[in-house]
């Protein structure tokens, strides 16, 4: 959670700017990729989380992005 908070927003901004704003328009897809990258980073930093491949990180990132996007719309 801390790594997602500390680095996730930075990756989201870099991808959004790097794609000339398309990443901001497709926020769910961008959040999905950022969550997968952060999960693989955590996998490399700790022994408590083990992800077998980037495909599994993408699957978990999709779940995290879905919950995050749904919560964002429900809280508005």
HELIX and SHEET records of a PDB file:
HELIX    1   1 UNK A    2  UNK A    3  1                                   2    
HELIX    2   2 UNK A    4  UNK A    8  3                                   5    
HELIX    3   3 UNK A    9  UNK A   18  1                                  10    
HELIX    4   4 UNK A   22  UNK A   25  1                                   4    
HELIX    5   5 UNK A   27  UNK A   45  1                                  19    
HELIX    6   6 UNK A   54  UNK A   75  1                                  22    
END                                                                             
